Amino acid sequence: MRERGAGLMGFRSENRRTECASHIEDEEKVMELRGYQNAARLAVTREWERVQRTLLVLPTGTGKTIVFSALARDVVARGGRVLILAHREELIRQAADKLRRATGLACAIEKADEYAEGCLERVVVGSVQTLLSPERRRALPEPTHIIVDEAHHALSDSYQAVLREWPGARVLGVTATPDRGDMRELGSVFESLAFEYPLPQAIADGFLCPIRALTLPVAIDLSGQKPAGGDWSREQVASALEPYLPELTRLYAEHARDRKGLVFVPLCATGRKVVEAFRAHGLRAYFCDGQDRSEIAAWEADGPGSVMVNAMLLTEGYDHPPIDAI
């Protein structure tokens, strides 16, 4: 890293300098893949020999980032260059960290005031928003392979604009949720499904914990709200929840006081009220949103009895294993 100047319908199931961060720093640090992860890696490699764009589907918590990090290392070992695309600060940092810890590879970052232009690294993790700039795209070393994290976004105009810059690159899309809410099909972007590991199988194999759902006895009245387009807006949900926040937080404290929790709220204003309600029940409550990430590190370092209230920030792709209540 450096600052400048310094549904699946239709698918078939240079001399290196020592300081170059693409160097494998320590073979003993390289993470050993699980059986299904290695099978996924091999399947993607085979598909890249047959098609240009393929998709990998793995459930949340089964190591999508680990698998695509191993694939990036394979590409670099063959002399290629990899661009990893993500759409949020947390996912960019997470991908860079996992890449280093899982494979020994480091990377350059292309995001806002961080530039990968002229980098020695063979892997770049880039922000889709930043790479909407043609100048930023053209300044990058040309990738031979592109990995799209959270690939269900790949149909969007922003991702398509970035992918069009390098039409000859092999592309891998990685996602846990291939069925988009707007029902547009990823088959229009990806030519094949290289590998899929079902969620029930991951639980049966012992890699994911069984999911236990508890319904709290609170009858929230949505009768005064009129959904548009088949769903309620965030403002409508926030308004409907408002009278129930004291009872909802009390019940959470009753059932999950000894756990580490992550709570989702529709609006920032709702979140601030939920934090105060949790604190009134003796929980160590934190808050974050797209503008304020200042309490994330403190909460991550905290333990059971803490809860992070997040306004649509720590959503898809967020990785913090100690969480055991949602």
N, C-alpha and C positions, 0 to 999 in steps of 0.2 A: 504494500500500500504506500502511496506517496501523494503529496500535494503537488500541484503544478508548479513547475519551476524548481522545485526541489525534487343419454344412454349411448353406449358403444354399438349401435346398430350397424350391421354391415361389416363388422370387423372379423377377420380370421384371428377364433380365439388364438546446430551451431556448436562450437566448443562451449561447454557449460562452465561458467565461472563459479567458484566456490560459494560466493554469496548469493548466487541466483536462487531465489526461493522455490523454484521448481525442483530443486535437488531433493532427493529422498534423504531426509535428515538423519533418520535412525530407523533401521528396519524393525527393531524390536517394538517401536511405537505403533507400527501398522496394525490396525484392528483386524482380527480374523472374522471373516464373514460367516454368518449362519448358513445352513444348507439352502434355504429358500432364497436368501440374498445372493448367494453365488449362482444359483440357478437363474435368477433374474439377470444378473450380470452377463452370463453366458448367452442367455436368450436374446438380450439386446444386441450383443456383439454379432450374433448370427443374423439378426434382422437387418442390421446396418450393412451387411454384405448383400442383402436382397432388395431393400427399399431405402429411401432417403430419410423418411420420417416415421418414427415408431413411438409407441406409447407403453409406459410401465405403470401398472396400477397396484399399489400396496396400501394397506390400511394404515391409518394414523397410529404411530407408535411402533411400526415394524421396521423403520430404518430406511426410508426413501433416500434421505441425504447420504447415508452410508453407502448405499448401492451406487448412486450416481457419482459419489466421490471415488469409489473403486473404478468405475468406468472412466472417469477423468484421468486417473492415474494410468490406466491402460493406454489411453490415447496419447498421453504425454510420453510414455515409454516407447511408443512407436513414432515419436517425432511430431505429433500433432499439436494443435492448439485448441483449447476449450473455452467457450464463453458460457457461463451459467447466468441465466436470467431470473430475476426475482423482482417483486413489485413493492416491497416494504423494507424499511431499514432493518427490522429485527430479522427478517429472512435472509437478507444479504450478509449480515454479521454472523448469523447462525451457520450459513453455508460455508463461509470462509473458515470459521472455527472448526466445524466438523471435518472439512477437507484436510486441514492441518493435523487434527488429532487422529483421524482414521487412516490417513495415507502418508503423513509426513510431508505432503505438499503444502506450500503456501501459495497465495494468489495475489493478484493486484485487484484493486477495487476501482470501479468506474461509477461514481455517484456524486452528484452535486460538485463539491469542491475537491473531490478526490479523483485523480486521473490515472489511467493505465497507459496512456500514450508513451511509447518508448520503453515499456516495461521489459524486464528480463523474464518474468514469470510466464509460464506457458498456459496458465489458467487465469481468467479474468472473471470476477463476479460483478455483474453489472445491473444497475437499476434500469428497469424498462422506461421509467419516466425520463431519466437522464438521456437514455439512448434514443429518445424521440428526436433529439437534435441530430440532423444529418452530419454536422461537423464533428460531434462527439463519436458517432459511429465510424466515420471515415478515418478518425485518428487512431482507432484501435488496430492492433495486429489482427490480420484476418484469421478468423477461427476455422478450423476444419470440422469442428463439432460444436453444436449448440445444445445445451440442456435447459429445458424450460421447467422451472420449479412451479408447483401449483398450476399444472398445464391446462386445467379447465378454463383458465383465462386466455388461452392461446388464440381463441376466436376473435378476441377484441381487436379493434383497429390499431391500438398501440403495439401490441405484440406482433401483429402482422406487418406493420411498418418496419420493425426491427428485423424480423426474419427475412424480409425481402432484400435487405442489404447484402446478405450472403447466400445467394440462391444455391450455391454448390455445397454448402455445409450439410453434414449429417445432423439430424435433429432428434433428440429424445425428449418427449414430454413425460413428466412424472406427476402423478396425482393420486389422492385417495378418493376423490369424488368425481368420477368421469361423467356422471349424469348431471348436466347443467340445469339450473332452475328454469332457464328460458327455453329449454328443450332443443337448443341448437346442438348439432351433433359434431363431436370431435373428429369424426370420420372425414370431415371436409378438410381437416388439417393433417391428420396422421393417417398413414397408409395401412398400418397394422397395429395389432395389440401384441407386443412381444411377450408379456408375462403378466399374470394377475394372481395374487395370493389372497383368497377370500378372508374376510374378517372372522367368520365362524371357525375357519381352519386355524387361523392364528391363535384364537382363544383355546381351541382344542389341543393345539400343539404346545400350549403353555407359554407362549411368547407375549400374550396379552392377558390381563386379568379379566375374569368374568365381569360383565357390566351388571350392576345392581341399581335399579331405578326405584326411587321412593316418591310417591305422589303426596304432596302436602295438602291437608284438608282446608284449602282456601278457595272459595268460589268467587273468582274474579268476574265482575260484571262487565262484559263487552257490548251489551245491548245498545248502548248509546253511541257506539262507533260504527261507521259504515265503511267497510273495506273497499279499496279501489284496486281494480285489476286482480282481484282474488286474494288480497292480503291487506293487513292494516299497516299504516305508516308508523315510523318510529315515534312520531309525536302522539299518535293515537294510543299506542301501547303505553308510552310514558304517562299519559293522562289517566288511562285506565288503572295503571299500577299504583298511582300515587296514594290512594286511601289505604292500600294494603301493605305498604312498606314496613310499618312497625311489626305487623303480624308475620310477614314473610321472613324478616330478619330474626325474629324471635324463634320461629320454627327451625330456621337454619342453625341457629346457635344451639337449640335443643338437640338436634340430630348430628351435627358436625363440628361441635366445639373442639374436639380433639383432632381434627383433620386440618390439612392445608388446602384452602379453597380458592377457586377462581370463579367469579361471578360476572355474568354478562348483563349489561343494562343498555337500553335503547338510546339514551341521551346523556350527555355530560352532566346536566343539571340533576337528572335522576341519580346518577352515580354518586354525586356529592352527598345527596340526602341518604343514600343507602350506607355510605361510609359512616356517617354520623349515627345512624340507627344501629349498625353493627357495634360501634364503639360503646354505645349505651348498654349493649348486652355483654360487654367485657371482652370482645374480640379485638385483636390487633388488625385494624382495617387500613388498607392502602388504596390509592386510586391512580388510574392512568387513562389517558386518551391520546389521540393523535397529536395533540399539542403539548402534552405534559407527560413525559416518561420518567420524571425525576425520582419516583418512588419504586420503580421496578427492581432496581438492584437491591434495595433494602429488603423488599418483600422476598425476593429470591433467596436471600441469605437467612431469612426468618424460617421458623419451623411450624409444627402443628399449632393450631390456634390462631394462625394468621390467615387473612383472606384478602385477595386482590379484587377490587371492583373495577372492571374495565369497560369503557365505552367503545366497543367494537374495534379494539386495537389488537389484543392478544387472541387472535382468532386462528384462521387456518395457518398451519405450519409452525405455530408456536410450540416450543419444546421446553418443558420444565418437569422432569419425571417425578419430583416429590408431590405434585398435586394429586390429591386423592378425594376431592369433593368438587363437584361442578354445579 
